[in-house]
Amino acid sequence: MKRSVIDILDLSVEEIEALIATAGDIIDHPAAYAHACARKKLATLFFEPSTRTRLSFEAAMYELGGNVLSVTDATTSSASKGESVADTARTVSCYADIIAMRHPKEGAALVAAQSASIPVINAGDGGHCHPTQTMADLLTIRREKGAFSNLTIGLCGDLKFGRTVHSLINAMSRYPNNRFVLISPEELKLPSYVKRDVLKEKGIPYEQTTSLEDAMPELDVLYMTRVQRERFFNEEDYLRLKDSYILDAAKLRNAKADLCVMHPLPRVNEIAIDVDGDPRACYFKQVLYGKYMRMALILMLLELGKGAGV
């Protein structure tokens, strides 16, 4: 039966654990998976700019022995002629075995999944959610912190439009004894519906602050985000807010020795390059872990195991 992943909550806690186990096995035994997706095709439909996510999906499929069909610019696809997302999904289902789709409109991936006859993976839909980035985040936290519970997690920057932030809160709220510190300008605070439906509904402690420096000493994980120009209607507002938080080596002096600094990338100015050499900087590991988790998810949705294509 065809199954898609549109939201991180489409995956149970048990399935997340299974995906993490598969990703770990891929890391340890890559050759065993080199032909798992032989004769399978992934279609990457990216109607919004992307480097890491698109290349990560494509690298994942190639390393599983599969092939890739790619749309990287909406202006070169039939979307520019007015074709609906639903019709695009039905059409691509005739050519590929699985779809990874990024779209600027919230809900587009769900429409595609409802119309396609093959699995669809949401690779980001507007400001809504980005489940495979969250999978990369989860593998990073597990490998760096050893567990998903008893953590104080700081989320800093654009918490209003940051789909990665919304997905991570949903994911980490399922584990015990976590608390969140929400660090943002007033204009970019976490949406009230996320606080109401997730944090308050589950009784998860959180605090809101505008000061990164004040929050730093208590954090186990710091998740930095960029202020996203593409989500703003007003260029003036973007320019006023874009450099609200800049993490540099000086600000890390008061942080825990085992702090895990994360960022979904791309960064602009929000993490200075003098942080890159700090052992607490985990954002480039995050990129690599994303590839392994996407490999595991592709295998799960295609119902394949290692060596399946041999």
C-alpha positions as CSV (number, residue, x, y, z in Angstrom):
1,M,0.0,0.0,0.0
2,K,1.3,3.4,-1.0
3,R,2.4,5.6,2.0
4,S,3.7,9.2,2.0
5,V,5.4,11.4,4.6
6,I,4.1,14.9,4.7
7,D,4.6,15.8,8.4
8,I,7.1,14.4,11.0
9,L,4.0,13.2,12.9
10,D,3.2,10.8,10.1
11,L,6.0,8.7,11.6
12,S,5.5,7.1,15.0
13,V,8.2,7.2,17.7
14,E,8.9,3.5,16.9
15,E,9.3,4.3,13.2
16,I,11.7,7.1,14.0
17,E,13.7,4.7,16.1
18,A,13.7,2.2,13.2
19,L,14.8,4.8,10.7
20,I,17.6,5.9,13.0
21,A,18.8,2.3,13.3
22,T,18.7,1.9,9.6
23,A,20.7,5.2,9.1
24,G,23.2,3.9,11.6
25,D,23.6,0.7,9.7
26,I,24.0,2.5,6.4
27,I,26.8,4.6,8.1
28,D,28.5,1.5,9.3
29,H,27.9,-0.8,6.2
30,P,27.4,1.4,3.1
31,A,28.3,-1.3,0.6
32,A,25.4,-3.4,1.8
33,Y,23.0,-0.8,0.6
34,A,24.7,0.1,-2.7
35,H,22.2,-1.7,-4.9
36,A,19.1,-1.6,-2.6
37,C,17.2,0.7,-5.0
38,A,18.5,-0.6,-8.3
39,R,16.0,0.0,-11.1
40,K,14.1,2.5,-8.9
41,K,13.6,6.2,-9.8
42,L,13.3,9.1,-7.5
43,A,11.6,12.3,-8.9
44,T,12.8,15.5,-7.2
45,L,10.2,18.2,-7.8
46,F,11.6,21.5,-6.4
47,F,9.5,24.5,-7.1
48,E,11.5,26.6,-4.7
49,P,15.3,27.1,-4.5
50,S,17.2,24.4,-2.6
51,T,20.8,23.2,-2.5
52,R,21.1,20.9,0.5
53,T,17.7,19.2,0.5
54,R,17.6,18.5,-3.2
55,L,21.2,17.3,-3.5
56,S,20.8,15.3,-0.3
57,F,17.8,13.4,-1.8
58,E,19.6,12.9,-5.0
59,A,22.8,11.7,-3.4
60,A,20.7,9.4,-1.1
61,M,19.1,7.7,-4.2
62,Y,22.3,7.4,-6.1
63,E,24.1,5.8,-3.1
64,L,21.2,3.3,-2.9
65,G,21.9,2.4,-6.5
66,G,18.8,4.1,-7.9
67,N,18.3,6.9,-10.4
68,V,16.9,10.4,-10.3
69,L,14.6,12.5,-12.4
70,S,14.8,16.2,-11.4
71,V,12.8,19.4,-11.8
72,T,14.7,22.2,-10.2
73,D,13.0,25.3,-11.6
74,A,9.2,25.9,-11.8
75,T,9.7,28.0,-14.9
76,T,11.0,25.0,-16.8
77,S,8.1,22.7,-15.8
78,S,4.5,22.5,-16.8
79,A,3.6,24.4,-13.6
80,S,4.6,27.5,-15.6
81,K,1.8,26.7,-18.0
82,G,-0.7,26.5,-15.1
83,E,-0.6,22.8,-14.5
84,S,-2.0,21.9,-11.0
85,V,0.1,20.2,-8.3
86,A,-2.4,17.3,-8.5
87,D,-1.9,16.8,-12.2
88,T,1.8,17.1,-11.9
89,A,1.8,14.4,-9.2
90,R,-0.3,12.0,-11.4
91,T,1.9,12.6,-14.4
92,V,5.2,12.0,-12.5
93,S,3.7,8.8,-11.0
94,C,3.9,7.4,-14.5
95,Y,7.7,7.9,-14.6
96,A,9.1,7.4,-11.1
97,D,8.7,5.2,-8.1
98,I,8.8,7.9,-5.4
99,I,8.6,11.7,-5.3
100,A,10.4,14.3,-3.1
101,M,8.7,17.6,-3.5
102,R,9.4,21.2,-2.3
103,H,6.8,23.8,-2.9
104,P,6.3,27.4,-1.7
105,K,2.6,26.8,-0.8
106,E,1.6,25.2,2.5
107,G,-0.3,22.0,1.8
108,A,1.0,21.4,-1.7
109,A,2.8,18.2,-0.7
110,L,-0.4,16.9,0.8
111,V,-2.3,17.6,-2.4
112,A,0.5,15.8,-4.4
113,A,0.3,12.8,-2.0
114,Q,-3.4,12.5,-2.4
115,S,-3.1,12.5,-6.2
116,A,0.0,10.5,-6.8
117,S,0.0,6.7,-7.1
118,I,3.5,6.5,-5.6
119,P,4.9,7.7,-2.3
120,V,5.5,11.4,-1.8
121,I,8.0,12.9,0.7
122,N,7.4,16.5,1.7
123,A,10.8,18.3,1.2
124,G,9.3,21.6,2.6
125,D,6.0,23.3,1.9
126,G,6.1,27.0,2.5
127,G,6.4,27.9,6.2
128,H,4.5,24.7,7.3
129,C,6.9,21.8,7.9
130,H,10.0,20.0,6.6
131,P,9.9,16.5,8.0
132,T,13.2,15.2,6.5
133,Q,15.1,18.1,7.9
134,T,13.7,17.1,11.3
135,M,14.9,13.6,10.7
136,A,18.4,15.0,10.1
137,D,18.0,17.0,13.3
138,L,16.9,14.0,15.3
139,L,19.8,11.8,14.1
140,T,22.2,14.7,15.0
141,I,20.7,15.0,18.5
142,R,20.8,11.3,19.1
143,R,24.4,10.9,18.0
144,E,25.6,14.0,19.8
145,K,23.5,13.9,23.0
146,G,22.7,10.2,23.2
147,A,19.0,10.6,23.9
148,F,15.8,12.6,23.1
149,S,14.7,13.3,26.6
150,N,15.7,15.5,29.6
151,L,17.0,18.3,27.2
152,T,16.7,22.1,27.3
153,I,16.4,23.1,23.6
154,G,16.9,26.7,22.5
155,L,15.3,27.7,19.3
156,C,16.7,31.1,18.0
157,G,15.8,33.4,15.2
158,D,12.8,33.1,12.9
159,L,10.4,31.1,14.9
160,K,7.3,32.4,13.0
161,F,8.1,31.2,9.5
162,G,10.7,28.6,10.3
163,R,9.2,25.3,9.2
164,T,12.2,23.4,10.6
165,V,11.5,24.8,14.0
166,H,7.8,23.8,13.9
167,S,8.6,20.3,12.8
168,L,11.4,19.9,15.5
169,I,9.0,21.1,18.3
170,N,6.4,18.5,17.1
171,A,9.1,15.8,17.1
172,M,10.8,16.6,20.4
173,S,7.5,17.1,22.2
174,R,6.9,13.4,22.1
175,Y,9.8,12.6,24.4
176,P,9.8,13.1,28.2
177,N,11.2,16.0,30.3
178,N,12.2,18.3,27.5
179,R,11.8,22.1,27.7
180,F,12.1,24.8,25.1
181,V,13.6,28.3,25.2
182,L,12.1,30.4,22.4
183,I,14.5,33.1,21.4
184,S,13.3,35.6,18.9
185,P,12.3,39.2,18.1
186,E,8.7,40.1,19.0
187,E,7.8,40.1,15.3
188,L,9.1,36.5,14.7
189,K,7.8,34.8,17.8
190,L,6.5,31.2,17.5
191,P,3.0,31.1,16.2
192,S,0.3,30.9,18.9
193,Y,-1.2,27.8,17.3
194,V,2.1,25.9,17.8
195,K,2.3,27.0,21.5
196,R,-1.4,26.2,22.0
197,D,-1.7,22.9,20.1
198,V,1.7,21.4,21.0
199,L,3.4,22.9,24.0
200,K,0.4,23.9,26.1
201,E,-1.7,21.0,25.1
202,K,1.0,18.6,26.2
203,G,2.1,20.5,29.3
204,I,5.6,21.1,28.0
205,P,7.5,23.8,29.8
206,Y,8.8,26.7,27.7
207,E,9.9,30.3,28.0
208,Q,10.1,33.1,25.5
209,T,12.9,35.6,25.5
210,T,14.6,38.1,23.2
211,S,18.1,37.5,24.7
212,L,20.3,34.7,23.4
213,E,23.0,35.6,25.9
214,D,20.7,35.2,28.9
215,A,19.5,31.8,27.6
216,M,22.9,30.3,26.6
217,P,24.1,28.8,29.9
218,E,21.1,26.5,30.4
219,L,21.0,25.1,26.9
220,D,21.8,21.5,25.8
221,V,20.9,22.1,22.2
222,L,20.9,25.5,20.4
223,Y,19.0,25.5,17.1
224,M,19.9,28.7,15.1
225,T,17.8,29.8,12.1
226,R,18.1,32.5,9.5
227,V,15.6,35.2,9.0
228,Q,14.0,34.2,5.7
229,R,13.8,37.0,3.2
230,E,11.5,34.9,1.0
231,R,8.8,34.8,3.7
232,F,8.6,38.6,4.1
233,F,6.2,40.9,2.2
234,N,8.1,44.0,3.2
235,E,11.9,44.3,2.4
236,E,12.2,47.0,5.1
237,D,11.0,44.6,7.8
238,Y,13.5,41.9,6.6
239,L,16.4,44.3,6.6
240,R,15.5,45.5,10.1
241,L,15.3,42.0,11.6
242,K,17.8,39.9,9.5
243,D,20.8,40.4,11.9
244,S,18.8,40.1,15.2
245,Y,21.0,37.2,16.4
246,I,24.6,36.5,15.6
247,L,26.2,33.5,17.3
248,D,30.0,34.0,17.7
249,A,32.8,32.4,19.7
250,A,32.4,35.1,22.4
251,K,28.8,34.1,23.0
252,L,29.8,30.5,23.4
253,R,32.0,31.2,26.4
254,N,29.1,30.9,28.8
255,A,27.6,27.8,27.1
256,K,27.9,24.2,28.3
257,A,30.9,22.2,27.2
258,D,28.7,19.7,25.5
259,L,26.3,22.1,23.9
260,C,25.1,20.9,20.4
261,V,24.9,23.9,18.0
262,M,22.6,23.2,15.1
263,H,21.4,25.1,12.0
264,P,19.2,23.8,9.1
265,L,21.3,26.0,6.7
266,P,21.9,28.0,4.6
267,R,23.3,30.5,7.1
268,V,23.6,34.1,6.3
269,N,25.1,36.1,9.2
270,E,23.5,34.2,12.2
271,I,26.5,32.0,12.9
272,A,30.0,33.6,12.6
273,I,32.7,31.5,10.9
274,D,34.7,31.6,14.1
275,V,32.2,29.1,15.5
276,D,32.9,26.5,12.8
277,G,36.0,25.1,14.4
278,D,34.4,24.7,17.8
279,P,33.7,21.0,18.6
280,R,30.1,22.0,19.7
281,A,29.3,23.1,16.1
282,C,27.2,20.3,14.6
283,Y,25.6,21.9,11.6
284,F,27.8,20.3,8.9
285,K,27.4,16.9,10.6
286,Q,23.6,17.6,10.4
287,V,23.9,17.9,6.6
288,L,25.6,14.5,6.3
289,Y,23.1,12.9,8.7
290,G,20.3,14.2,6.6
291,K,21.5,12.1,3.6
292,Y,21.6,8.9,5.7
293,M,18.1,9.5,7.1
294,R,16.7,10.2,3.7
295,M,18.2,7.0,2.5
296,A,16.5,5.2,5.3
297,L,13.2,6.8,4.6
298,I,13.3,6.0,0.9
299,L,14.0,2.4,1.8
300,M,11.1,2.3,4.2
301,L,8.6,3.9,1.8
302,L,9.6,1.6,-1.1
303,E,9.5,-1.3,1.3
304,L,13.1,-2.3,0.6
305,G,16.0,-3.5,2.7
306,K,19.7,-3.6,2.2
307,G,20.8,-5.5,-0.8
308,A,17.2,-5.5,-2.0
309,G,18.1,-4.5,-5.5
310,V,20.9,-7.1,-5.9
